[in-house]
C-alpha cells in the first residue's frame, strides 16, 4: 500500500547542470548536461494516485530522485535533483484506492505446453527414437541426406524453445539445470532446436530428464574406471 512505481525510459538529463565535481578525464566531450532530452513517456503507479490522472508538468529523470528525497526529508545530491519537480502531488488521495485488484491471477499455461511441431511425437518410445536419430545427426553432420547446417530454426519454434526451457527447468537439480541452460544457449540449427524440444517433451510429459540420465551415466563410468 505504501509503494509507488515509476516506469519510463532513458533519455538525456535535465536542463539544470548538476554542478558536481568532474574532471576532464571523466567528461571528455565537455557536455554540460544543461539541455533537456527528447520527450519520453512516464507512468506513476500508486494506490494514492487518482484514477485516469494525466499530468502536464515538465518532469525529468531526476524527478524520481527528488520525489524520494522530499518524501523522506532528505537533501538533494546535486543542483540537478534540487531543481527537479517531484511527483508528490500525484499521490494526492487521502486513502488508498479500493477499485484495483488486491491479487493478480496466475499467468495462463499453454495447452499443450510443448506442442510446437506439426507431428508431435508424444509417446515415450517415439520421442526416444526421435532423440536418437537427432543425436546421431548432430554427430555425423547429416540429417536425412542433408547437412545439419541447412536446417534453420523455424520462426514459430523460437517462443516454443523458451517455454520448453522454463518447463524443463522446473524441479531440476542444479547440475542438470546448468546443462539445460548450456544446451539452450548452444542452439544454432533446426536440428539443435528439435533435439532440445524432444528432450524437453521427454522430461515434461514423461519425467525422463536426459541431462540427469547422461550425467549419472558419466558418473557411473568414472567410478568404474577408478575401481
Residue pairs with C-beta under 8 A, 6 or more apart in sequence:
1 47
1 96
3 46
4 44
4 45
4 46
4 48
4 49
4 67
4 87
4 91
5 43
5 44
5 45
5 46
6 42
6 43
6 44
6 45
6 64
6 87
7 42
7 43
7 45
8 40
8 41
8 42
8 43
8 61
8 64
9 40
9 41
10 40
10 61
11 37
11 38
11 40
11 61
12 33
12 35
12 36
12 37
12 38
13 33
13 35
13 36
13 37
13 60
13 61
13 62
13 80
14 33
14 36
14 60
14 61
14 62
14 80
14 83
14 84
15 34
15 35
15 36
15 60
16 34
16 79
16 80
16 82
16 83
16 84
17 32
17 33
17 34
17 79
17 80
18 33
18 78
18 79
18 80
19 78
19 79
20 77
20 78
33 80
36 60
37 60
42 59
44 87
44 90
44 91
46 90
46 91
47 93
47 96
47 97
47 100
48 91
48 92
48 93
48 96
48 97
49 90
49 91
49 92
49 93
49 97
50 92
50 93
51 97
51 99
53 90
55 87
55 89
55 90
57 85
58 85
59 84
59 85
59 87
60 84
60 85
62 80
62 81
62 83
62 84
63 84
63 85
63 86
63 87
64 87
65 77
65 81
65 84
66 76
66 81
66 82
66 84
66 85
66 86
67 86
67 87
67 88
68 74
69 75
69 76
69 77
69 81
69 86
70 86
70 88
71 86
71 88
76 82
110 163
112 120
113 163
113 167
113 204
114 160
114 163
114 164
114 167
114 197
114 200
114 201
114 204
114 205
115 122
116 156
116 157
116 160
116 163
116 164
116 197
117 157
117 194
117 197
120 201
121 127
121 129
121 130
121 198
121 201
122 201
122 205
124 202
124 206
124 208
127 198
127 201
127 202
127 205
127 206
128 202
128 208
130 194
130 198
131 195
131 198
131 199
131 202
131 210
133 143
134 143
134 191
134 194
134 195
134 198
135 195
137 143
137 144
137 148
137 191
138 148
138 191
138 192
138 195
141 147
141 148
141 149
142 148
143 151
143 191
148 189
148 191
149 189
151 189
151 190
151 191
152 189
152 190
153 161
153 187
153 189
153 190
153 192
153 193
154 190
154 193
157 190
157 193
157 197
160 197
161 184
161 187
161 193
161 196
161 197
164 196
164 197
164 200
164 201
164 204
165 180
165 181
165 184
165 196
165 200
167 200
167 203
167 204
168 180
168 199
168 200
168 203
168 204
168 209
169 177
169 180
169 181
172 180
172 203
172 209
172 211
172 212
173 212
175 215
176 209
176 211
176 212
176 215
179 211
179 214
179 215
180 211
183 196
183 199
183 211
184 196
186 192
187 193
187 196
199 210
199 211
202 208
202 209
202 210
203 209
203 210
